[in-house]
Amino acid sequence: MLKKSFFVIVFVLIFLLSGCGVKTKKVKDPFISIKEQLDKLESYTATAIVELYNNKIDNKFAVVQFYKKGKFRLEVLKESGSPDKIIVYDGKRSYVYFAKVNQVFVAENTEEIPLYSMITSFIKNYINSGGEIEKREMDKFYLITVPILDKNIFMYKEQMAFSKEDLTPKELTIFDINNEIFSKITYKDYKYNPEINDKLFTKDSVTTLAGNLLDSPVIEIDTKEVYKYCGINPVMPVYLPQGFKLLNVLVNVNENNGVTFVYTSGGELIEIFETVVDQNEIVNEKGFLLSEGVYYKEKDNGEKEYTTMVNGMQVKITVTGDLNEEEILKVIKSLR
């Protein structure tokens, strides 16, 4: 009996001692993981809802953001969803398209550009903060507060809230020198290191919303490939208004493989869409008769659309800008 009790005690001691030797798995510090994600960020896309405060919300607007390896594109939208301004930085210079005046400017003065709303602006301040970093935890977020390098009385420090679920940026709050909220930016549809087409960061793209350039059913092709993709021999304008050049050729596989030729002068766009339709279908599109065989209507977003038939194809010409009717009629008459 004593011998049996002895072996039981020895067994229990061995079990307890072996249990003490098991190492508890260490949970990684979430703030270290956040820092690693920010260090490895090469590109991102997001929609930022920006609220500017002065005792109350004075102004609210949306900014669609694209960033890739030092280049960026910001599309500042009105409440209607139409662009107020589009900013493109190609790595060397910034270009700003102001929809109100329909002109492109080289950005010498960046005060009106909401760069402070960008995630990369926070990263820059975070990396170069010199150790002045506050970290704390809330129910749903990890919070990191850093001083703003180029601080002023309105933008003195900023606090980014990261989701506990996936450590993504969710909300940036900028405080003034009195610790009052100057701005609050909420990020939606954030994508980490996505593939982004480089053409979004070119001067020539600054007058067109990214959604129109990167629409998923649209394929960018060379002029010589039009027949291969569309099965049509396109008509091309012999005449173009001064300063206009061909920007790109797009095929929409969801719309009868129609082909669009995009011409730009830098501040204005002419889009010529061609597709094969029944001769009678043009009647449904006509708006009102502008001249023989040419119909005109103004779209809800202010764009002007001209529709006609050339060599059995329906041709729609959409104009963004202040080009006059006479110039567009010359373009239509020159289609060959």
N, C-alpha and C positions, 0 to 999 in steps of 0.2 A: 504493500500500500504506500509506504514511504517512497519507494523507488518510483512508483507511478506518479506521485505528487511532484517528485523532483523533476521528472521529465516534462510535466505540464508547465512548471514554473520556468524551466529553461526555454521551452518553446515560446512562451509569452514574452520573455525578455528578448529573445532573438527577433521576434516580430516587431516589438517596440523599437529596438535599436535600428533595425533595417528601415522602419518607417521614418525614423529621424533623419536617415541619410537621403531620403527622397527630396530632391530640390523642387521648390514651388516655381511654376512657370511664371516668369516675370512679364507683366503686361507692359507693352511699349507705351511710352509717354505720348499722348495724342498731339501735344504741341510740337514734339520732335517730328512726328509724321506729317503734320501740317507744314512745317518748315521744309521738309524734304520734298513735298509736293510743289511748293512754291519755287524751290530751287530748280526743279526739273520742268517748270512750265515753259514751253516754247511757243504755244499758241492757245488761244481760247476764243470762244464766241459766247455772247450773252446779251440779253436785253436788260438794260439798267433803267429803273424808274427813279428819277431824280426829283427830290423835294427840297426846295430852298425855303429856309425859315427866316422870319423876322418877327418874333413873338407869335406868329401863326404861319401857316403855309402860304407863302407869297406866290410861289410859282411851282408848277409840276410839269414834267415832260419826260418822254422816253428817249433813250439813246441805245440804238443797236450797235454793239461793239464787236469789232474783229481785231485780233492781235496775232501777229506772227513774226517772231524773231526780230523785234525792234521796229517793225512796221505796224501801222494801225489804221483803222478806218472807223469813223464814228458817224452814224446817221441820226441826227437829232430830228425827232418827229413831232408834228403838231398833234393835238387831240384827235383830229380826223384820220391820222395815220399817214398823211402826206408829209413829205420832207420839208423841214424848216431850213436846215443846212446840212451839208455832207462834208466831212473833213477827211482827207486822205493824207497820210504821211508815208512817203515812199522810201524812207531811210535817209533822205537828204533834205527834202523840203516838204512843207505842208501846203496843201491846196484846199481852199474852202469854197464850196458852191452855196451861194445864198439864193434860195428858191424865190424869195420875194422880189429880187431884182434880176433873177435868172442870169447871174454872172459868176465866174470863177475868179478868185483872188489868191495870190500867194500870201500865206499867212505870216505877216511880219509881226502883228500884235496878237498874241494868243490868249488874251484875257477872256474873250468870248467863247473859247474852246473849252468844253467841260472835261479837261484831262484829269481833273481830280476825281472823276467818277470811275476811272479805269482801275482794274485790279492791279495792273502793273505799277500804277502810281503808288499804291499802298505797299507793294513789294519793295519798291525802291526805298521808301521811307523805313520800312522794316529792316532791310539789310544794312542800311547806313545809320541806324538810330544810335549807335554808340552805346548800346546796353540799356538805354532808357526805355525798357519794354515792360508793360504790365500784362500779366496773364491771369485770367480767372475763368471760372466755369459757371454756367447757368443750366437750367433744366434741359434745354434743347441745343444750346450752343456753347462753343469754346470762344472766348473773347480775347483778342490781342489788341492792346492800345499802344500806339507809337507816336512820337512827335513828328510833325511835318517839317521837312528840311527847310523848305522855302516858306517858313511860317509867316503869317501876318495876323492882324487882330481878328480877322474873320475865320481864317483856317489855321488853327494853332496845333491841334492834335487830332488823330483819327483812330477809330476803333472798328475793327472788322470782326463780324460774327461768323464763325464757321459751324456748319451743321455737324452734330454729333453722329449722324447716320453715315455720312460719307466724307466728312471733313472738307466739303466744298464751301466757297464763299457765299454767304447769303445776304448779308446786310453790312453796309459801311456807314458809320456815323461820324461826321466831321464836327468838331467843337471849336468855338471861338476862344479868345483869350480869357473870357469870363466863364468858361466851361458851359456855355449855352450852345444848343444845337444850331449849327449853321446850315447843314445839309444832311439828308438821309438818302442813301442809295440802296435800293433793293434789287438784287440780281435774280433774273428768271432765265430758265432754259440754258443754264451754264454748261458748257462742254469743255472738257479738259483735253488739251493737245489734239484737237481735231485736224483733219486735212483741210486747208483753206487754199482756194485758187489764188495764185499770185496776182491775177489781173485786178482783184479788188483793191490793190494798193498802188494803182497807176493813176496818173493825172487824167488820162482819157476816160476813166471810169467814174470820175467824181460827180458827174451830172446824172447818174443813173442809180437807182436803188439796187442794193445787192440782190434782193429777191428777184428782180427782173433779169439780173445777169446770171444768176446761179439756179434758176428754176430747174428742178430735177429732170423734167422730160425734155429739156433743151440740150442739144448737143452742139458744141462749137466745131465748125468745120472750115475747110479752105474753100474758096470760090470754085475751084476745079472739081470739088467733090459733090457739088449740088446734085447733079444728075444721079450719081451713085446712091445718094440717100433719099432723094425725092422723086426721081423718075421724071423730072421736068427740066427743060432748058430754060433757065430764068431769064427775065428781062432785066437789063441794067440801065441806069440813067446815063445818058451821054452828057447831060448838063447837071451840075451841082452848084449851089450858091457858093460864093467865095469863102475859102477857108475850110470847107468841109472835106473830110477824108473818110474812107472806109475803116471802121473800127473792128468789126467782126461779122461773121456769117453764122447764123444759128438755125438749127432744124428742130421743130417741135414735133416729136413723134406722136403726140396726143391730138394733133390737129391736122389730119390729112398729110402728115409729113411736110407741112408748110415750111417755107424758108424765109428767114428775115435777114435783110441786110441793114446793118446799123452804121449810120454815118454820123460823125460828130465834128463840131468846130471847136470843142473844148467847153463851150458854154451852152450849146444847143444840140439837140438830137433830131435826126430824121431816121425813122424806122420804116423800111419798105417790106411788107409781108406779102408773100405770093403763094397762092395755092390754086389747085384745079377745082372748080365748082361748076354747078349747072348755071347757065347763062341767066336764068330767071331768079336765082338766089340773091343776086345783087339788089333786087328790088326791096328785100326785107332789111337791107343794110343802109338804105340810101340817105336817110336824113332829109336833105332837100337838094334839088338839082342846082349845082353851082355853075357848070358849063356843060357843053355837050358830052354826055357819057361820064361826067364826074359828079359824084355826090359828096356832100359835106355834112359833118355834125361835130358838135363840141361835146367831149366826154365830161363826166362828172368831175374828174380831177383837173379839168382845164385844158387837157391835151386836145389838139385838133386832129380830126381823122378825115382823110379823103379816100374815097373808094371808086374804083373804075375797073374796066376789063381790058386786058391787053393780050393779044394772041391766045384767046381762050382761057386765060387765067384771071382770077380775081386778084387785084392788087389793092392793098390798103396801105396808105401812107399816114403814119402817126407822127405828129410834130410836137416836140417839147421845146418851147421857147417863143421868140417873137418874130419868127419868119413870116413874111406877109404872103397873102394868097397868090399874088402874081408870081412869086418865086416858085411856089409849089406847083402851080400849073405848068411852069416851064420844065420842072423836073418830070412831071407826068407826060408831057408831050415828047420828052426826049427818051422815054423808055424804049429800048430796042431789044 
